Structure formats: C-alpha cells, structure tokens
Amino acid sequence: MGEKKCPHCGNWSSWSGNMNEACGSCGKPLGGRDLDYHINREKDKKASDEKWIFFIKESDGALVKNAKIVGNFFYTIYMAIITFIVWLIAMMPG
C-alpha cells in the first residue's frame, strides 16, 4: 500500500493501486486521467465488439445464436488457414 497525490485537491491519500479508490479528503477518484482513459477504452472496446458481425446479443433467438457460433468457428478456421499461407510464403525466400 502506498500514497498518491489526488489530482483534484492535491492532498496525499493512501492508495492500494485501484483507480476507482476515492481520495480521503475530497472523495473523488484517485485515478485521474488514467481512470478517464480506462473508461473510454472500455466504451470503445464494447462498441467495437458489438459491431462484429458474429456478436451474440441477448435478444438473438436460438437459431441466430447457433448460426453466429458456427460463423465464428468457420471464421477462425479461415483466419488460421490464411495465417498459415502467409507464414509459408514468408518462409520461402529464407
């Protein structure tokens, strides 16, 4: 456990490394810009995941869920084959 200077009030508070931990003086989170970056990154990751064609939503029916599972499987197989071919081409000149 250590101490961190609060980005809001400037006082030192005990800090265990959790970005959501509150300052002892003002009660605001000690994460500061790191916490803002982490929150924005989580939002972007969630939005990116939901744009994926095979993203399984809770509102999808059983048939659609199974189709997306099969789609994910074949996409993974396809990418593995393409990766192997690219690796094979890269190894040939050497």
N, C-alpha and C positions, 0 to 999 in steps of 0.2 A: 504494500500500500504506500502511496506517495502523496504528493501535493501538486495541485495545479492552480495556476492563476486564472481566475474567472475572466472570460473575455468581455463580460458585461459590466461588472462592478470593479474589477481589478484586485479584489481580495483573494488571498490564498485559501484554498479549501482542500480537505482530504479527498483523495481520488483513487479509486481502485482500477481505473482504466476503462470503465464503462462510459460511453459517450453520452448516454441518457442520464447519468448521475447529476443531481442538482447541486448547485452551489449552497453552501451553508449560510451565506449572508443574504443573497438576493433570491434564491430559489430557482434561478434559471439554469438550464442545462450547461454543463461544463464543456460540451463537445465543440461549440462554436462553429467555425467554418467546416470542420471535419464532419460534424453532425449534419449540417446542411448538405454537404457533398454526398454523404451516405444516404440521406433521404431521397435526394434527387436521383442518385444511381439506382436505388431500389424501384422508384417510379418508372424510370426508363427501362429497366430490366423487365418489369411486369408488362409494360406496354409492348415491348419487343416480343415477349413470349406470347402475348395474346394475338399478335399479328401473324404468327406462324400458322400456316395452312392446316397443320395437323394438331393444333392446340385443342385439347379436350376440355370443353366447358361443362359446367354442371347442368346446364339446360339442354345439352345434347341428349338425344334418345339413345337407346341401346344399340340400334343398328349403326347410327352415326359414330358412336364411341368405338365400336368394333372396327368400323371402316378406317377411322383415324389411327387406331392401334396398328392395323395392317399396313396403312400408309407409312407410318413411322418406321415400321420394320423394314419395308422394302426400300425406303429412302436410305436407311442406314446401310443396307446391303449394297445399294447403288453407290453410295459415297465410299464404301470400303473398296469396291472394285475400281472406281476412278482413282482413288488414292494409290492403290497398288500399281495401276498402269502408269501413273505419273512417276512413282518411285522407280519403276522398271526402266522408263525412258531416261530418267536422271542417272541411273546406274550404268547404262550402256556406254556412254562416252569414256567412262573411267575404266 
